[in-house]
Amino acid sequence: MNAREQILADVQNALHRTSDAPVAAISASARIAPRTPDDANAEMNMLFEEIGKLGGATGRVKKNEIKAALEKLVKEQEVKKATLWNTGELEELGIAQILTELGVQLVSPLADKRAMAECDLGVTGVDYAFPETGTLMLRALPDKPRAVSLLPRVHLAIVSPSALRADLGPAFAEVRGDNYWIFITGPSRTADIELTVTIGVHGAKALYVWQVI
C-alpha cells in the first residue's frame, strides 16, 4: 500500500466507512442560497463598511475634487514615486497628470519588479467587488499588471457600482479563461506560526478605496 492509499484507508477507518459505502446526500440545511443584492448605493455602503473593518480607508470623491483628494493622500503617505494601470478609466480621471503636477515621479507599470517595489503608491481600478466581505477582485491583463497592486506599499483602488457582484459565482463566470486574478481583502496581513501578524508582506501596507462620483 502506497502513502496515498494508506491515508485514504486511515480516513475511511476513522469515519467507519468502507470504499463501497454510498455517499450521504447533502442536507437542505447545508445548502446556502445565492445572495440577493440590495440596491447599488446600499451595496457600496456595505463594501465600504467591511473594508473599514479591515483597516482600509474608503471614500466617495467628486470628480472635481480628485486632485485635492490625491494631494492629501500623497502628503499623508509621503508618496514620491507611483505607478498605475494604463486603462481608459484612470486616464479619463486624469490620475497620472494630477500625480505629475503634485511632483510625484511616475514609474511604468511594465517596469521590473525592483522598480515597482520602490514605488510608494500603486493605482488601479476594480474589476469586481464583493460587499459582504469587503473583497476586491482584480484581473491580471496586459494593461492591468498585477504588480501595481502588490508591490507598492500603498494601494489606491478606484471602484464603480458596475463592479459590484453579489457573490463569487457571477464573477467567476465572467473571468472564465483568465489565467490569473487577485483577491484583496484589506491591507496585506501575514501571520507566522506564533500568530504574530505582519502588515504588508504579500501586498500593500495601506489600502484606499474610492468611488468617484
Secondary structure, 3 states (H helix, E strand, C coil): CCHHHHHHHHHHHHCCCCCCCCCCCCCHHHCCCCCCCCCHHHHHHHHHHHHHHCCCEEEEECHHHHHHHHHHHHHHHCCCEEEECCCHHHHHHCHHHHHHHCCCEECCCCCCHHHHHCCCEEEEECCEEECCCCEEEEECECCECCHHHHCCCEEEEECCHHHECCCHHHHHHHCCCCCCEEEECCCCEEECCCCCEEECCCCCCEEEEEEEC
